[in-house]
Amino acid sequence: MNKILVVALLALSLATSGCISTITPHANISDINEVDMTSNFKEGESCAWWLFFNLLGPFGDMSVVKAAQSAGIREVEIVDNRIESYIIVSRICAQVYGK
């Protein structure tokens, strides 16, 4: 009984473990000092998925254009990328902020 409990707890901890990070892209960097951080930005997101340690995929579109269209943004001010990695699934999202 104790072995089953240990195996179940180990499986649960592996299934819920993961890693998430947010990065700023290397290309198309604009001067962040010119962005008015006090304004209310709209936020858009577009994601792509990979399965089985990035062997299958991508599924989805993580383009900046799709992210801006999803929130009705006409002027993109800031672009970030968010990466979420789990045991067999990974997701990369383009996040855009603008007006």
Backbone torsions as a table, in degrees:
resi	resn	phi	psi	omega
1	MET	NA	-42.0	180.0
2	ASN	-66.2	-34.7	179.1
3	LYS	-66.2	-39.6	179.1
4	ILE	-64.8	-41.0	179.1
5	LEU	-64.6	-42.5	178.8
6	VAL	-63.7	-44.3	178.8
7	VAL	-64.1	-41.0	179.1
8	ALA	-64.8	-42.2	178.4
9	LEU	-67.3	-38.2	176.6
10	LEU	-64.3	-44.0	178.1
11	ALA	-63.2	-40.5	178.8
12	LEU	-65.4	-42.2	179.9
13	SER	-67.5	-36.8	176.5
14	LEU	-68.8	-38.1	-178.1
15	ALA	-68.8	-28.0	-177.5
16	THR	-101.6	2.2	179.6
17	SER	-85.6	157.0	179.3
18	GLY	179.6	-171.5	-176.9
19	CYS	-145.2	136.4	178.6
20	ILE	-133.5	135.8	175.7
21	SER	-144.5	155.6	175.0
22	THR	-121.3	129.1	-178.4
23	ILE	-126.8	154.2	173.4
24	THR	-97.4	131.8	-177.0
25	PRO	-59.3	154.6	-179.8
26	HIS	-80.0	-31.1	-175.1
27	ALA	-100.0	161.3	176.9
28	ASN	57.6	41.9	-179.5
29	ILE	-83.2	128.4	177.4
30	SER	-105.7	167.8	-179.8
31	ASP	-72.9	109.6	-176.6
32	ILE	-69.0	-19.5	179.1
33	ASN	-69.2	-21.0	179.5
34	GLU	-84.8	-6.2	-178.7
35	VAL	-88.0	129.3	178.4
36	ASP	-79.6	101.2	-176.4
37	MET	-74.9	-8.9	179.6
38	THR	-87.2	-12.1	-179.3
39	SER	-77.7	157.7	179.0
40	ASN	-85.8	110.2	-179.2
41	PHE	-88.9	145.6	165.1
42	LYS	-81.7	150.8	-179.5
43	GLU	-125.1	126.2	177.3
44	GLY	-120.6	154.3	-177.6
45	GLU	-144.8	141.9	176.4
46	SER	-139.6	130.9	-170.8
47	CYS	-126.9	155.3	172.4
48	ALA	-128.8	145.2	-177.9
49	TRP	-114.0	147.0	171.4
50	TRP	-127.0	148.7	179.4
51	LEU	-120.4	156.1	174.1
52	PHE	52.7	62.1	174.9
53	PHE	58.7	41.3	177.6
54	ASN	66.4	23.4	176.2
55	LEU	-83.8	-32.0	178.8
56	LEU	-115.1	125.9	178.2
57	GLY	136.9	-178.8	7.6
58	PRO	-83.1	152.2	173.8
59	PHE	-116.0	113.1	-177.7
60	GLY	117.5	178.8	-176.1
61	ASP	-128.8	115.2	-179.3
62	MET	-105.1	38.3	-177.6
63	SER	-81.8	153.6	177.3
64	VAL	-65.7	-36.3	179.9
65	VAL	-62.5	-46.7	178.6
66	LYS	-63.1	-39.7	179.1
67	ALA	-64.0	-42.1	178.5
68	ALA	-67.1	-40.9	179.0
69	GLN	-64.8	-33.9	-177.5
70	SER	-65.8	-24.1	-179.9
71	ALA	-112.0	2.3	-179.0
72	GLY	69.6	34.1	-179.3
73	ILE	-86.4	127.6	178.4
74	ARG	-97.4	-31.8	179.3
75	GLU	-123.7	109.8	179.2
76	VAL	-81.9	126.6	179.9
77	GLU	-100.7	-43.7	-174.4
78	ILE	-135.3	140.6	176.8
79	VAL	-126.1	129.1	175.0
80	ASP	-127.1	159.8	172.4
81	ASN	-120.5	137.3	176.3
82	ARG	-118.0	132.8	-179.4
83	ILE	-118.6	127.5	176.0
84	GLU	-122.1	123.1	-179.9
85	SER	-122.3	126.8	177.3
86	TYR	-120.6	-169.2	-173.7
87	ILE	-58.9	-54.7	-177.6
88	ILE	-122.1	2.8	-176.7
89	VAL	-129.3	137.4	173.8
90	SER	-129.1	148.4	178.8
91	ARG	-138.1	132.3	175.2
92	ILE	-120.7	129.3	-176.6
93	CYS	-123.3	140.6	170.4
94	ALA	-94.7	123.1	178.0
95	GLN	-111.6	128.5	179.4
96	VAL	-121.8	146.9	178.2
97	TYR	-129.3	136.2	-179.9
98	GLY	-179.2	-161.6	-176.0
99	LYS	-117.8	NA	NA
